[in-house]
């Protein structure tokens, strides 16, 4: 599964898990196993605030875009994330929500 990320400033955080062609977003399952190869699922067909755009199955692999919430002190890797290619089932390691407060303090102390 290829997960594209669309960063957004939001107080709610996100947990993502994948198992085969299913993805769980904060505990809610979305099963894309019925989507045939070459098919496109339109954005409006998915009842969730987390999805952005369409879901595709290309060469047998699901590709989708989800929102990536972040805090006010999010690092560069969160504000400008790379796509994630998931090769094993389980929790997906997302970029950090925020820079830890002690790191923010260190940066401010340097100025």
C-alpha positions in Angstrom: 0.0 0.0 0.0 1.3 3.5 -0.9 0.1 6.2 1.5 0.5 9.8 0.4 0.2 12.4 3.2 -1.5 15.8 3.1 -0.3 17.8 6.1 -2.9 19.9 8.0 -2.7 21.8 11.3 -5.1 20.0 13.6 -5.4 19.2 17.3 -6.6 15.7 16.7 -3.8 13.2 16.1 -3.9 10.1 13.8 -3.0 6.5 14.3 -2.7 4.4 11.1 -2.6 0.6 10.9 -2.5 -1.5 7.8 -3.4 -5.2 7.2 -3.3 -6.3 3.6 -5.6 -4.0 1.6 -7.3 -2.6 4.8 -6.3 0.5 6.6 -7.4 1.6 10.0 -7.5 5.3 10.8 -8.0 6.0 14.5 -9.6 2.5 14.9 -12.0 2.8 11.9 -11.4 0.2 9.2 -11.5 0.8 5.5 -11.3 -2.3 3.4 -10.2 -1.8 -0.2 -9.8 -5.5 -1.0 -12.8 -5.5 -3.4 -11.2 -2.7 -5.5 -10.1 -4.5 -8.8 -6.8 -3.7 -10.4 -6.9 -0.5 -12.5 -10.0 0.7 -10.6 -10.5 4.1 -9.0 -12.7 4.8 -6.0 -13.9 8.4 -6.1 -13.4 10.6 -3.0 -17.1 10.9 -2.4 -17.5 7.2 -2.0 -15.5 7.2 1.3 -17.3 8.5 4.3 -14.3 9.8 6.3 -12.7 13.2 6.9 -9.2 11.6 6.7 -9.2 10.8 3.0 -8.1 13.3 0.4 -8.9 12.5 -3.2 -9.4 9.1 -4.9 -8.2 5.6 -4.0 -6.5 3.6 -6.7 -5.3 0.1 -7.3 -2.4 0.2 -9.6 -0.5 -3.0 -10.4 -2.2 -4.7 -7.5 -1.2 -2.0 -5.0 -3.6 0.3 -3.2 -2.6 4.0 -3.4 -4.4 6.6 -1.4 -3.9 10.0 0.3 -4.8 10.8 3.9 -4.6 13.9 6.0 -1.6 14.1 8.3 -2.5 16.2 11.3 0.3 18.2 13.0 0.9 20.6 15.8 2.1 24.1 15.7 5.7 23.0 16.2 5.8 20.3 13.6 9.2 19.5 12.0 10.0 19.9 8.3 9.5 16.1 7.7 5.9 16.4 8.9 5.0 19.6 7.0 6.6 18.2 3.8 6.2 14.5 4.1 7.4 11.8 1.7 4.9 9.1 0.7 5.0 5.9 2.7 5.2 2.5 1.1 3.8 -0.1 3.5 5.4 -3.5 3.0 4.4 -5.2 6.4 1.1 -5.2 8.3 0.8 -3.3 11.5 1.1 0.3 12.8 2.4 2.8 10.2 5.2 5.0 11.4 4.0 8.5 10.7 6.2 11.7 10.9 6.2 13.3 14.3 3.1 15.4 15.3 5.3 18.1 16.9 8.9 18.8 17.8 9.3 17.7 21.5 9.0 20.8 23.7 12.6 20.5 25.0 13.9 20.7 21.4 11.8 23.8 20.8 13.3 25.4 24.0 16.8 24.6 22.8 16.2 26.2 19.4 14.8 29.3 21.1 17.7 29.5 23.6 20.2 29.5 20.6 18.7 32.7 19.2 
